[in-house]
Amino acid sequence: MKTQELLSLLEQHKHKSLLFEYSPEAFVGTNYHITEVKHITVDSIDCGAQTDSWKETIIQLWESPIEKGKAQYMSGLKALGILNKVGKMKPYTMDAEVKFEYSNATFHTAQLFVNDFEIQGNNLIFKLAVEKTDCKAKTLCGVPDSVVAVAEKAVENLESCCSPSSGCC
């Protein structure tokens, strides 16, 4: 989900409660706060020596221990107020990917993508997910795209890709 899509969705559903499902059937507690908004520029070089860059908006969610057991979730209106205030101080890149940064006592700190959202009654539920790492230079390095590839062939390709003379890794 892009930053513009998130802001538009919050505007459309500002009177709904915001819930964040960080794992199937596991939700950020009602005591969460938006504690930080990061405007990130990523400049990267992959294992095939190819450069790339992109922008991300990372919204940090934190559960306040002194508000444990709070009855209601944050509304879209309150979240929109926070995010609009941030946008006035440091403008957003509207086509930047949105991630939510979150952890709790049983879930490691992670930057989670918005996989989907749904409306259930008076709730706007963001379904978050971890994106797995991947080799961005598969074609250049000869790594097969298919996971179905025979294991020996995959190992052989990886070994040739990652050998000191391959130019990759």
C-alpha positions in Angstrom: 0.0 0.0 0.0 1.3 3.4 -0.9 1.2 6.4 1.5 -1.5 8.2 -0.6 -3.7 5.0 -0.5 -3.4 4.9 3.3 -4.2 8.5 3.8 -7.2 8.2 1.5 -8.5 5.1 3.2 -8.2 6.8 6.6 -10.1 9.8 5.2 -12.9 7.6 3.9 -13.2 5.6 7.2 -12.2 8.3 9.7 -15.0 7.2 12.1 -14.0 3.6 12.2 -11.7 2.0 14.7 -8.3 1.0 13.4 -7.1 -2.5 14.1 -3.8 -4.0 12.9 -3.5 -7.8 12.4 0.2 -8.5 12.6 -0.1 -12.2 12.3 -3.2 -14.4 11.6 -5.8 -13.7 14.4 -3.2 -11.7 16.4 -3.9 -8.0 16.7 -2.0 -5.0 18.1 -3.5 -4.1 21.5 -6.1 -1.4 22.0 -3.4 0.5 23.9 -1.3 1.3 20.8 0.1 4.7 19.9 1.7 6.0 16.7 5.1 6.9 18.2 7.1 7.7 15.1 6.7 8.3 11.4 9.9 7.7 9.3 10.4 9.0 5.8 13.0 6.6 4.5 15.1 6.7 1.3 16.7 3.4 0.5 19.8 3.3 -1.7 20.9 -0.2 -2.4 23.3 -2.4 -4.3 22.3 -6.0 -4.9 24.5 -9.1 -5.2 24.7 -8.5 -9.0 26.2 -5.0 -8.4 22.9 -3.4 -9.6 21.9 -0.2 -7.9 18.3 0.7 -6.9 16.6 3.3 -4.7 13.1 3.8 -3.4 11.1 5.6 -0.6 9.2 4.2 2.3 6.9 5.6 4.9 7.3 3.6 8.2 4.8 4.1 10.9 5.8 2.8 14.3 3.1 1.3 16.6 3.8 0.9 20.3 1.6 -0.6 23.0 1.6 1.6 26.2 2.0 -0.5 29.3 0.1 2.1 31.4 -3.0 1.8 29.1 -3.1 -2.0 29.0 -6.8 -3.1 28.9 -7.9 0.1 27.2 -11.4 -0.4 25.8 -11.3 1.3 22.4 -8.9 1.3 19.5 -7.7 4.5 17.9 -10.1 6.0 15.4 -9.2 6.8 11.8 -9.8 10.4 12.6 -7.1 10.5 15.3 -4.6 8.6 13.2 -5.3 10.9 10.3 -4.7 13.9 12.6 -1.4 12.6 13.6 -0.3 11.7 10.1 -1.4 15.0 8.7 0.5 16.9 11.4 3.6 14.9 10.5 3.0 15.6 6.8 3.0 19.3 7.4 6.3 19.1 9.3 8.0 16.8 6.8 6.0 16.2 3.5 5.3 12.6 2.5 6.4 11.0 -0.8 2.9 9.9 -1.7 3.9 6.9 -3.8 6.2 5.6 -1.1 5.4 2.1 0.2 3.9 2.1 3.7 5.2 -0.2 6.4 4.2 -0.5 10.0 6.9 -1.2 12.5 5.8 -3.2 15.5 6.8 -5.6 18.3 5.5 -6.9 21.6 6.7 -9.4 24.2 6.0 -12.4 21.9 6.6 -10.9 18.5 10.0 -9.7 17.3 10.4 -6.1 16.0 9.5 -6.1 12.3 8.6 -3.8 9.5 5.3 -5.1 8.2 3.7 -4.5 4.8 0.0 -3.9 4.4 -1.1 -7.0 2.6 -4.8 -6.1 2.6 -7.5 -4.4 4.6 -11.1 -5.1 5.3 -14.1 -3.5 6.9 -15.9 -5.4 9.6 -18.7 -3.4 11.2 -17.2 -0.3 12.7 -13.6 -1.6 12.3 -11.0 -0.9 9.6 -8.6 -3.8 9.8 -5.2 -3.6 8.3 -3.8 -7.1 7.5 0.0 -6.8 7.9 2.6 -9.3 6.8 6.3 -9.9 6.7 7.9 -9.9 3.2 10.5 -12.5 2.7 14.0 -11.7 1.5 14.8 -12.5 -2.1 17.7 -12.3 -4.5 17.1 -9.3 -6.9 19.8 -10.4 -9.3 18.5 -13.9 -10.1 18.7 -13.6 -13.8 22.1 -11.9 -13.8 23.5 -14.5 -11.4 21.8 -17.5 -13.0 19.6 -18.4 -10.0 16.4 -20.2 -11.1 13.1 -18.4 -10.4 11.3 -21.6 -9.8 11.3 -23.0 -6.3 10.3 -26.3 -8.0 13.8 -26.6 -9.5 15.7 -29.8 -8.6 17.7 -29.2 -5.4 21.0 -30.3 -7.0 20.6 -27.9 -9.9 19.7 -25.1 -7.5 22.7 -25.8 -5.3 24.9 -26.0 -8.4 23.6 -22.7 -9.7 24.0 -21.0 -6.3 27.6 -22.3 -6.1 28.4 -21.0 -9.5 26.7 -17.7 -8.8 28.5 -17.3 -5.5 31.9 -18.4 -6.6 34.7 -15.8 -6.3 34.9 -15.6 -10.1 31.2 -15.2 -10.8 31.0 -11.4 -10.3 28.0 -11.9 -8.0 27.7 -11.9 -4.2 
